[in-house]
Amino acid sequence: MGKLYAISGVTGMTGNELVRQILTEDSRDRILGFDNFYASSIDTVSDRIDDERFEFFEYDLNNKEQMLDFENRVRSASPKYDEVIYINCAAVVHTEHFYHVYETFETNVEGMNEFLQQAIRVGAGKFINCSTSEVYSMNSWNENGGVKESDYLTMAVAEHSQRTSYATGKLLTEFFMKDAVDEGRIRGCSIRFANVYSKDERYPKHIIPYIINSFRDEGKVVLLENSRKNRRTFLNNYDSCSAVLALASTDTALDGTVYNVATDEEISIIDLATLCAKKMGITEPVIEFEGYRESDPERRLLSTEKIRTRTSWRPVVGLDKGLDECISNYIPRVSRDL
């Protein structure tokens, strides 16, 4: 009979790739998804919008009337499927919002919890909560293979920076998830993604598309002063989404706990910018520095031992290939050949 997926933020970076990975040619699954286009566009699912297995709604996670209608639609469709899986991808994620508590709280915290309660009410079997590696805050790496999900956190507080309000909100959703599973109301888990990027982001605000588009449009890139020291790993959204589905299909992993999803290809931000420039044919890239971000960890290195042990998930898109895909998408071949 197949599976019925209910996905919030379905046209966002994670959601739209999930649509493609779920609706393969021989899939009997169906997706009911919604988005309010806060940081996305219907264009991201244009290749699947006419698929009869995909039903899209321009709904807002925080609109109670719209969410009631969505809940009723899921409830009506669910008897035709073997199981119902909720995936919460809706979130205010761009760094520019991190310092503004109310811009992230309603959607990331209250909205997530309401979506979780909806899943429980309709009798969904599983719920995947997309969290963030930002929760590691100032303790975001170690030399023993990276931080683990069970490690204690050292977070910046309001005395240091408002930025951590975003991480604190996301961390709270992990408690919602764990409580629901511990109480036997649903199976599920939370995922801490690390620096996800995509070849087709609607708004190039994450660092990789930002660098590429800056070189393309301005002939230079302006980085924060933090970038003189910062190092990161980068996760292609194909791999982040395959991790979501690997966990959703592994019942023993849905114990309410948290899973890191990341790569171990660490690179400095300056080297990242230089590599992007090289791939774009820029031999002497102009890199300038302006501004400073408080409570920004110099490194973010996560251990993925837990998800690798409990599922068959492995990342398959290395940074070299991922950057090539991004550049090919953001810069048409004809302009690079001129």
ABEGO torsion letter per residue (X at the ends): XEBBBBBBGAABAAAAAAAAAABBAABABBBBBBBAGAABBAAAAAAAAABAABBBBBBBAABAAAAAAAAAAAAAAAAABABBBBBBABBBABAAAAABAAAAAAAAAAAAAAAAAAAAAAGBABBBBBBBAAAAEABABBAAGEBBAABBBBBBBAAABAAAAAAAAAAAAAAAAAAAAAAGABBEBBBBBBGBBBAABABBABAAAAAAAAAAAAGBBBBBAAAAABBBBBBBAAAAAAAAAAAAABAAABAGBBBBBBBABBBBAAAAAAAAAAAAGBABBBBBBBEBBBGBBABBBBBAAAAAAABABBBABBAAAAAAAAAAAABBAAAAAX
